[in-house]
């Protein structure tokens, strides 16, 4: 055993005489599909993965020539090599071998080794040829994190896999480039494909291959990352797809591969493929033509594929406020109102707007109540959860009737009240609230026999697959997550005329959401929250003891042309999911007094664009325009919400402020666990933005507020796995920022540019009403005794340069952003009169709203007068959050000075993320802050 501090370089050259683990009498051409995993073995026997080669299909003498590098600072006994055979669902071990550390540690030249592979029964399994070298560093104790540091460079040189070029096979070192921009693809047709269905099992002579195309990026480790899939054309050897794809790209790329596959009952089989190295992908004229398809690992032709591909770098794409190619265009002349929390009578500190007037926030549920009561024609609601039992107003003297009674009153007055709710499958007549407490069955029962029409819509997946399990998985695990209220309202300047008003955001009209910027833990349990108690962290607690789980959320109200787009979304969903109640809706133009063309004439009016994440299983799309819809396996989807985030991150010049319930993604760039299905680009785009700014000598700050704990018991498998994905995301981002700082040679900390924060409250003993009693459950006594709990961040909001805001229902994860999982909606908005100029940030309603949120989170100490894009502001926020976190974590009666806390992880100078010594588990729980991968649930559930 030797302690190594420096850089380790390994080249996996080739293997000889591997055994065939894929022997098949019916398919004698099938052979093992080998790849090699390289690990560092410590003196204690522990293993640290360095990386792995790409897979070579059907080959017993594979030649990889694959180079791996790793910065190490640990005790090393040697290197362990494991050659595996990749199968459809898993991999089998072919053989392993070991290279002792003394053979390569003191050599001036790389050590060449020819090692015998041994299988799990102890028999020989071929030979592996490798080279290894080690170079000591003069800075012991400093590590950058092997692959994470490698990924921080814009251009890399790695050994490329064998890439066929225009029907020829080449075997050479290829370039690796970081592509950042848009990839336009068109897949037209294939010709003369071989028939893979010609067997005695075919039901008919007409049975031939059922082809479709998969487009993948070959990433830095030689593994594919899928970016597009066409629909399947049944029984056709000359298929015509004629499909186009617009792909946002932020990837390390060695090649892009087009693979034609044959769809079978349970899986698919490769027909042929064509790959293009990155130097061809980036040429200005693009790639266009008909190319030979090659069979796997052979030069045998398999027909032709006609395609075109053009790469547009980020700087070549026009930067506009409008997100291009969306189903809903940018709409002018709207009114917008922004909300923080359900009830916001005041803020901890006074704020002045750009005109010098005192900023007065509005209360979401009070405004929704007014809209409901003023409606004369229609009230449409779409929600993840809507509870008929909750009261919107709870102040003294208010109308505190429950929402259900308000809606019944309006329905009996002749208003068309229509509710479209997610049908949560675990709710039923026995347990009406369901596992997720959505109360969909209770709400439907409440309105049964009244004029209110309630439709429970499961998250369906329409599929032609005879044995598909995805239909059942989709209905059980994915949701309709939109939260909208749409109604008619009077036009003040036009008596007798009415307009459409739409509320869009993160707030569900259900239990546990009512809260204010104070976010009390105990005080309101004897009144406002006596019958509305929620605590998912400690589910056995009640309003008799507390603490309650505070709830922070953000919402918006839109009037004008964009409100019609929100209404269109409701109508499209109703047409698809409420087919038995199509006559329950009346066209807008047939309603009395509705000014369909209403536009605001206010001087500070807004431009607004509606974005969604939704597919054709959930909405009846309008195909006439041909714009804004993408396809995946023939299923149309609208993923404009993801593209809106990417577009505005790329446009941002000084700062980004995000509040979101989850923050995970860009798993193709994670150092580990890249098999997780978290492909959204938001985290990587932010990290890349910061890298670019550092290289340009400019400062840029991204503030990201997330919950301290995903909702649920912190030690349970689902919250722990979500925390694990979030940690991987943070590690990727911080390692890239740290590498950029190092390359620029500046004195800075990664948290000068990127801050992860959370919210929490710890109250003084006098805040607990005397009638509350300690809980009997010993697992919950600490939270009550220490009078602390996180404030649950349920917001789904991003602000860019204080001028543009996105507010909606979408979390920053693939469930919300892929377009094919949860159903989401959001609005992006700005005021043309208040945009940034030069280095001067905008100071309109978006800017004052951000300041209002900071006042809520940081109290009178909030640095609302500082430039949020400056290092000074980032360091001030970090200092305030660190002080509050220590007050939250430490024992004693002292309350937190404000609610904003540093996220309880330690970020080191080199970008590594480690546990804090004072907070290895979340306070009052046994849940690890670092999280853990469960390997029980499919990653598509938790990402």
N, C-alpha and C positions, 0 to 999 in steps of 0.2 A: 504494500500500500504506500502511495506517495501523495502528498498534498500538492495539487497543481493549481497555479494561478496564471492564466494566460489563454491562448487561443489554440483549440484543437481542430485539426483539419483531417477529414477522412474521405477517401474515395473508394466507393464500392465498385470494383472493376467488372467482375463477371463471376458466374458460377458455371461449373462443369458437371455433367453426368447426374443431374438431379433426378430423383425418382418421379414417376408419373402417378400423381394422386387422382387424376381424372380419367383413369382407364374406363372405357365404355365400349362394349361390344357393338352397339348400334352406331357409334360415332368414333371410329378408330382415330380420327384426326384430332380429337380432344386430348390435350395434354395439360400439365400443370401451368398455372398462370402466376409466375413467381414475382415477389418483390422482397426487399430486404429491409428490416428494421434495425437501426443502430442505437445502442444504449450504453451509457457510462455506468459501470458497476462500481459502487463505493466499497470501502473496506468492510462495512457492516453487511454488505450484500444487497443494499438498496440499488434500484435502477433509475436512471434519469434518461429519458428519451432524447436523443439528438435529432433524429429525423428518420425518414424512410425514403426509399427509391420509388420510382414509378413502377407500375405493373407491366410486364411483358406477357402477352397472351400466348398460350399454347407453345411453350418453349421450355426445353430441358437444359439448354445451354445459353442462358440469357447474358447479354452484354449490356451493362448499365452505364459504366463510366460516370457514375453519379457522385458529385462532390457535396459534402456536408461540412459545415463549420459551426463551432460552438465556443462561446466564452465560458470558461470554467473557473471556479474558485472553490474547490472541495477536495476531499480525499478520494483518490481514484485507485482501484485495484486493476482495472483494465476495461476493455471494450467488449461488449457482448453483441454478436450478430445473430439475428434470427431470420431465416428465409421462410416465407410463408406462401401458401397457394391461395390466391383470392378466389372465392366462390361467390355465388349470387347473394347469399345472406350473411356469410361469415368467412373466416379464413382458417385454413389448417396449417399447422406447423410442419414444414418439410424437414428442417434441421437447424441446429444452433452450433455456434463455435465461439471461442473466447480468445482475445488477444491481450496478453499481460502488459501492464503499463511499462515495465522495464525495457520492453523490446523497442519502444518508439520514443520514450521520454527524453533521452539524452542524445539522440541522433541529430546531426546537423542536416542530414538529408532525409526525405520521407522513407519510412520503413515499409518495404514490400513484403507481404505475407501471403502464403497459400495455405489455407486452413481447412481441416476436415470437418464437414458438417456431420452432426450426430443427431439421429431422430429420437423421439421420446422413448423408444424401446432400447436405446443404446447402440443401434446399428449405424453403420456409415450411410450417409445420404448425399454424397457428392462432395465437391470441393468449392470453396469460396476464395476468390482472390481480392485482396484489399490493399490499400496503402494508408498509413497513418503518420501524422507528424504533429509535434507540439511546439509552440513558441511562447516562452515565458514573457510576462508583462512586467514592467517596472513599477506598476501601480497595484500592489496587492490589495485585495479587498474590494476592488471596483469591478463590478460586472454590469454588463448592459443587457444580458438576457438574449442568448444566442440568436434564435430566428427573429425575435422581435426587433433586435437591432439591425439585422440584415434587411428586414423589410422597410426600415426607415429610409434607406437610400432610394433615390428616384430611379436609378438604373442599376441593374445587377448583372453579373455574369455567373451563370450556372450551367452545368452540363445539361443540355437539352435532350429530351427524349427523341427517338427517331420520328421525324416528321415527313410524311410523303408530300412531295411538291409536284402538283400537276401530273399525277399519275406515276411519278418516279419515286423511288425510295432513296433517301439520303441518310447518312449517318455522320453527323458532325456536331460540333459545339454550336449552340444557337444563342441568340441574344435574349435577354429578359428585360422587358420594359414595363414601366408603370404607366398604364393607359388611364387617362382621366378625362372623360368627356361623354360623348354619345356615339353609340354604334347603331347604324341603320342597316337592317338585314332584310333581304327579300328572298324567299324560298319559292321558286317557281314550279319546278317539276323534276321528275326523275324519269329515265327511260331505260328499257331493257334490263330491269331488275331480275335477278334470279328468283325462282320460285322455291321458297323454303317450306312450303306446305305440301310438297309433292311426296306423300307417303301413303301407306296403306290405311292410315288412320283418317285421312281426309274423307269428309262426308260426301263430297261431290267433286267431279272433275273441274268444276268452276272454282273450287277452293284454291286460291293462290295467295301469295304474300299479301299482308295487310300493312302497308308501309306508312311510317311517319318519320319525321326528322327531329333529332335532338342536336342542339348547338351548345357546345361546351367550350369554356376557356380552360386551357392547361395552365395551372397556376405555378407558383414558385417551386413547389415540391413535386411537380409533374402530375398532380391529381386534377381531375376534371371538376369544373364548377359550371353547372347547367345554367344557361341564360335564356333559352327559348326552346319551345316544343310545338310542332305543328299538330294538326288534327290527324287522326288515322283515316286512311282511305281503304276501305275493305276490298279485298280480292282484285288488286290492280297492280300490274307490273310496269305501267307507264303512268303513274299518278301525277295529277296536277293539283298542287296546293295553293299557289298564288297567295301566299301569306306574307305580310310585312311585320317587322318588329322594330320598335324603338327601344333600345336598351341603354340605360344609364350605366356607365362603366367607371369603376374606380378600383382597378385590379392590377396586380402583377401578372404579366402575360408573357408566356413563351410561344403559345400558338393558339389558334382557334380551330376547333374541329367540328365538322358537320358529319353526323352519323345517321344513316338511314337504318331503321330497325323495323322488324316484323312483329306486329302485336299478336300475341297469343292469348289464351284464356287467362293464364295466371301470371305471365311475365312477357318478355319480349326478347327477340334474338337479333343480333347484329347482322345486317345485310352487307354493308360496306361503309367506308368513311373516306373523307378527304380532309387533310389538315393544312393550314396555312401558317407559316412562321410569322412572328410579330413584325419583322421588317417588311413583309408584304402587306400586312394588315394596315400599317401606318402610312403607306404610300398615298400621296395626295389623290391620285386617280381612283383609288379603291380597287376592289376586285369584282369582276363581272364576267360571267361566261358559263360554259358547260365543262364540267370536270369529271374525270374518271373516278369512280368509287373503287376502293380496294378492299378485299376481304381482310379479316383480322390477321395481322402479322404476316401477310403474304403479298406477293405482287400480282396475284390473280385478280382480274377485273371483275366488278360486280355491277355493271351498268354505269350510267352517268347521272350527275346532279347539276341542274341549272340554278344558279344563285347569283346574288350580288351582295356586296358588303362594303360599307363606307364608314370610316372612323373620322369623327369630328372632335378635335381636342377642345377642352373646356373654353380656352380663350377664343376659339373660332365661333362659338355659339353666342348669339346675341343675348345680352343681359337686359331683360325687361321686367317690369312689374308683373306683367301677365305671364303665367306659366303656359308655354305653348302646347298645342296639340291636345287640349283637354276637351272633354265632352261639354263642359260648361265654360264659356268664355268669360273674360273679365267684364263685369257690369259696372257702369258708371251711375252716379247720382243716387246713392243709397244713404240712409241714415243707419248708424251703428252705435250700439251702447255696449260697453264692456263691464263685466261683473266679476267681483271676487267674493267667493263664499255665497251661501244662500241668503244671509242677512248681514248687511254691512251699513249700520247706521252712522258709523264714524270710524276714523283711523287713529292710531296712537299719536300721530303728529300732524299738524296742519300742512297742507301742500297748496302751492299756488300754480295755476296753469300759465300758459304762455301769455295770456292777457292780463295776468296779475290778479285774477279772481281766485277765491278759495275753492279748491276742488272738493266736490261733494259726491262721494260714491253712491251708487244705486244698489238696491237690494233685489236679488234675482227673483225670489219667490213672491215678493210683494208686487213686482211688475207682472209676473205671470198671473197672479191672482187678478190683477186689474184687467189684463187682456182677456182672461176667461170671462169675467163678469161683463165686459163691454161687447163681447162677440154677439152678433145677431144672425150670422149665416152658417159658420162652420168652426169647429175646433178639432183639429187633427193632431194626434199624439203618436209618436213612434218611440219605443223605448226598450232598453235592456230589462228594466224593471219599472213598473208604475204601481204604486200602492194606493188603493182607494182609502186607506185608513189614516194617512198622514194629514196634518194640518199645515197649510202653507204659511199662515200668519199666527204668531204666538205672543205678541205684545199685549199688554193690558188694554182692553177695550176693542181689540181686533175681532173680526169675524173668524173665529177659530174652528169653524166647521171643517170636516175632513174633505179632502179632494173629491172623493166619490160623491158626496152630497152636492158639492158645487156643480159637478159635471151632470148629475141627474137633473138638477134644477134647470140647467141650460138646455138639456135635451128635451125636457117637458115644455120649455118655452118655444121649441121648434128649431133650435140650433142643431145642426148635424154634428154630433159628437162621435168620432171614430178613433178607436185605439188599435194600434198594430204593435203587438208585444212579442218578444222572444218566447217561444214555447220551450221552457226548460224541462227536458224530458224526465228528470228525476222528481218533478213535482206531480202529484196525483191526488186522488180523492182522500188517500190515507195521510200523506204528508204534503199538504197543499203548498207550503212555503218552498219545498224543494231543497236540494243540497246547497244551492247558491242563494237561497232566501230571496228569490225574485218575486214571489207571491203572485205569479201569473195566474194560477188556478183560482186563488182567492179573489183576485181582481175580476176575473171573468165571472165568477159566481156572484160577486157583489152586484154586477150590472145585469144579470140575467133577468129577463122579463121587463126591462126598461128600454127606452128608445136608444140608449147608448149601444153602439155596435162594437164589440171587442173581437178581434181576430188574433188567435195565438198561432204564430208562424214559427215552425221549427227551422233550424238552419239546414235546409235540405242540400243534398248533393245528387243531382240527376246524372245517372251513369248508365251506359250500355253494357258495362261489364257484368257478366252472368254471376260471377262469384266475388264481386267487389265487397270488401269490408270497409272501404272508405266512406260509403254512404252512412253506415251506422256510426263510425267514428266521428264524421262531420256533425251529425245530428246531436250526438252526445257531448262533444267537446268544443265545438265552435259556436259562436253566438251571433245574434243580431245586437249590435252594440250601439247603434245610433240613439241619440237622445234629442228629440226635437218636439217643440210645440209650435203649431202653425194655426193661425186664426185670422179672422178679419177684425179690423179696428177702425175707429173713426179717423178721418183726415181733418186735423184741426183747421187748416187753412181753406178747406173745401167742405162746408157744412152739407150734410146729406150724402157725401161720398165716403167710400170705405176703401181701405188698402189691406194688403196682406202683410202680416207680421210673423216673423219666424225666429224662434229661439233655438240656438244651436250651441252645444258645448259638452262639458263632461258631467254635468249634474243630472242624476236620475231623480225623478219625482217619487222617492221611496224613503224607507226608514234609515235613520242614522246620518242623513245628509245635512240636516238643519244645524247651522253653526255660524259663528261670527268671527271677526279677526282676533278676538280675545282667546278663542279656542279653550274654554274652561273645561276642567276635568271633573269637578265635583259640584260647583255652585248651582248649575242648572238642573241637577238631577231631581230636585224637589218640585220643579215646575215644567220648564220647556221640554226637558228630556225624560220626564218621569215615565211616560208611556212610549218613549222613542229612544230606547237604549241600545247601543251597539258597541261590542268590543270583541273583534275576531281574534285578537292576540290572546286574550284570556276569556274564552267563551263561557265559562261558568259564572263570571261576574254578573251582577244585576244592578239596577238603579238604586237598590237599597244600600249598596256599599260603594260602588265606583272603584276605579275611575272609568269614565266613558272614553271611547275612542274618538278624539276630535277629528273633524273632516275638513280638509281644505280643497276647494274646487274652483273652477273658472268656467264662465258661460258668456254668451253674447246674444244680442237681439239685433235683427236686421230688418229694415223696411226698404222696399224698392225693388228693382228688377231682380236682385239676387235672392230676395225672399220668394219670388216665383220659382227660381231654380230649386230652392229647398222644398217647395211644394211639389215640384215635378218629381223629385226623388221619392216623396211619399206616394205619389200617384203611380210611379213605376213599380214600386214595391207592392202596393195594393193590387195592381193589375196582375202581378205574378203570384202573390201569396194569399190573396183574398178573393179568389175566383168565384166563390159562392156568394159574394156580397158586392159584385161589381155595380149593381144598381143602387148601392148605398151612397155612392158619390154622385155629385152633380157638377158638370163643368162650370168653371169659374165664371164664364161669361153669362151663364144662365142665372147667376145669383143676383139679388137685388142690390144695386148701388155700388158694386165692386169696380173700382178704377183699376183695371188690369194693367194699364200702362203707367201707373203712378211712378213718379220720379221726384226725388228731393231737390229743392232749390236752395237749400241752406248753403252758406258760403264755405263751411267746413265739411261739406258732404264727402262721402267715402266712395272709393272704388272697391268692389268686392268680387271675389271669385269663389265658387263652390267646388270643393274637391271631395272625392269619395274613395273608398276601398270596398268594392262590391263586385259580384260577378252575376252572370246570367241565371244562376240558380235562384237569385234573390230579387231580381229586378227585370222588368220588361223593357229592354233597351230600345231606343230609337236608332235604327241602322241607316237612316236616310243620309245623314251627313258624312258617314264614313270616317269621322274624326273622333279621337278620344278613347277608342276602345282597342284593347289588345286581346290576343287570344293565347290560350295555353291548352294544348290538347283539344282544340276545338271549342273550348268553353270561353266565352267572351268575358272580359273583366275590365273594370275601370280602376286603375291604380294611380290616379292623378294625385292622391294624397301623398304618397311616397315621393312622387316627382316634384310636388310642391316644396317639400322639405329640402330635397336636393337642390332644386333651382335657387331657393332663397339662401341656403348655406353658401352656395357658390357666388351669389351676388353680394353677400355680407362683406363689409369693409372694416368694421371696428369691433363689433361685439354681437354675441348671441346670448339670449336669456331664455332658458327652457325650464318649464315645470312639467313633469310627466310621471305617471304612475309606474312606468317601467322604462328602463333604458338599456337595451341590448341589441346587438347586431353586428354586421360585418364579420361574421365568423370565418370567412375565407381568409382573413388576415390575422386570426388569433394564433398565438404560438402553439396552442394545444386545442383539442376538442373541436377541430374544424369539421367534424362530421355533424355537428349540431346544425339544425335547419334555421339559421338566423342570418339570412342573406341581405337584409335591408342595409343600405349604405349610409344611413344617417351618422352613426358614430365615426366611421372612417372619413366621411366628408368633412366633419368638424375637425378631426385630427389633421387631415391634409390641409385644410384651411389654415390652421395654426402653423403647420410646417412651412407653408408657402409664405406666410407673414414673417416668420422668423428669418427665412432666407432673404427676404426683401428688406430686412432691417426695420420692420414695422411691428407695433404691438397690437395684439388681438386677444380678447378674453371671451371664453365660453363659460357661462354659469349654468350649472345643471342641478336642479333640485328634484330629488326623488324621495319616496318614502324610506324611512330607516329600515323598515321590514316590509316585504310583500305581505299583503293581507292574509292572515291565517296564523296558526301557531308556529312560531319561528323555527322550531326544531323539526317540523314535519317535512316530508320529502319534497313536496312541491315548492314551498317557499325556499327550502335549502337549494334546490336545483336552480330556481330563478336567480337566487343570490350568486350561485356559481357562474351562471351565464353573464350576469352583470359584472362580476369580478373579472372574467375573461375580457369583457369589453373594455373595462377601465384599464386593465393591464396593456392591452393593445394600444389604446390611445395615449396613455402616459409614456409608454416606451418610445413611441414615435416622436412625441414632443421632446422627451429627454434627448433622444438621438439628434434631433434638429438643433437643440440648444448646444449640444457638444460639437456638432459640425460647424455651427456658426461661431464657436469660440467665445460665447458671452457668459457673463455671470448671472445666472437666473435659476429659478426653481420651476419644475413643470407646473406647479400650482399657481405660478404667476400668470399662466395662460389658460389653465383648465381647472375649474373648481367643481367638485361633486359635493353637494350639500344636502341636508335633510332638515326636517322640522320636528321639534319636540317641546314638551311643556313639563316643567316641574314646579309645583305650587307650594306655597308656604302652608304650615299647619292650619292657620286661621281661615284658609279658603275652603276647608271641609265643613259642611253644615253638621251641627251636633247630632242631628237625627240619623245620619248615616252610620252604619256599623261595619266593623271589619268583616271580610268574607270568611267563611268557614273552610273553604278549600285551601289547603296549605300551598298549592301551586300558584295561587293568586295573591297571597298575603303580602308579598314584597312590593308589588305594584301599588297596592293600597297604602302600605306603610311608608313607602318612599314618595308617594304622591306624584308619580311621573308616568308618562306614556308618550309615545311618538304621536305627532299630528299626522294623520294619514293624508298623503298627497295624492289626490285623485285627478289632478289637473291634466289637461292635454293641450298645452299651449307653448308656443315659441314666439319670441320677439326678436327681430333682426334690425340692428342699428337704430332702435327706438322709433322706427318708421313703419314697419310692416309686422302684422301679427297673424298667426295661425291659431285658431281656437276650434276645437271640435271634440270628437269622441275617441280619437285614435291614440293609442299608446305607441311608444317607440319600441316596437318589437315586430316580428313577422306576422303574428296573429292579426295585428291591426293594419299593417302596411303592405302585405303581399298582394292584396286584391282577391285572394281566394280562400281566406280563412274567416276571420270575423268581419261583420258588415259595419262600415264606419262612414262618417261624414264630418266635414269641417269647412270653415270659411277662412279665406285669406283676405286681409283688408288693410288699406292704408288711405290716408287723406292726401290728395294731390297738393293741397295747400301747405302740407307739413311734411316735406321730405328732406333728406340730408343733402347738404351742399358742401363740397370740399371736405375739410376735416370737422365741420360743424354738424353734429347730430341733430336729427329732427326734434322738434319740441311741440308736438300736437297731442292728441288724445292717447295715442299709443305710448308716448314717452311718459305722460303723467300717470297712465295706468301702471306702467312698470315701476315708477316711483311709489305709487300706492301699495303695490305688492311688497316692495322693499320696506316701506314704513310698517306694514303689517308684520313682516318677518323679523325686522331688526329694531323696531320701535324708534324712539327719538334719536338713537345713534346711527340710523340708516344714512349712508353716504349719498344721499339723493343729489347733492350738489356736485359730485365728482363725475368725471367722464367715465362711464362704465367700461370703455375700451382701454383704459389706462392701467399701467402696472400699479399705480398708487391706489386706485379703486379696488383692484383685485386683492391687493395685500391688506387693505382695510377690511374688506368683507371676510377675508380668510381669518384675520385676527379676531374680529367680532365673533365669528362662528366657532373658532377654537375656544375662546373664553366660555361661550355658552355650552359647548359640548362638555367641557371639564366640569362646569357647574351641574350639568345634567347627570354625569356619570358618578361624581363624587358623592359619598354619603353626607348626611346632614340635612338641616332644615332650609338652607339657603336656596331660594328658587332660581330658575334660569333668568338671566337679565332680559332675554328676548327669546324668540322661537327658533331662529336660524342656527343650525348646528353644522359643524363639519361632518361629512359622512365618516363614520368611525372606522376608517382604515388609514394606515400610514403610507404615504407616498414618498418614496426616497428620491434622491437627486438623480439616480440613474433610471428613474421611471418604474422601478419595481414597486409592487403594491403588496404590503405585508400587514399582518394584524397589529393593532395598537396594543401595547402592553396593558393599558388601563381599560381595554374594552375588547377582549378576545371573543366574548359572547355578548349578545344584546342584553342590556341591563334588565335584571329581574327575570331572565329566561335562561335556558340552556342552549339556545340556538346559536350556532357559529356565525360570526359576521362574514367569514369567508365563503360560507355555503359549501355544498357538496353535491356532486353529481349522483343521482339516485340509480341510474341505469335500470329503473323500473318502468318509467313512463317514456313514451316516444317523445323525442325532443320537439316535435311539432306541437305538442300540447303546452310545453312550458316556455317556448320561445316566441 
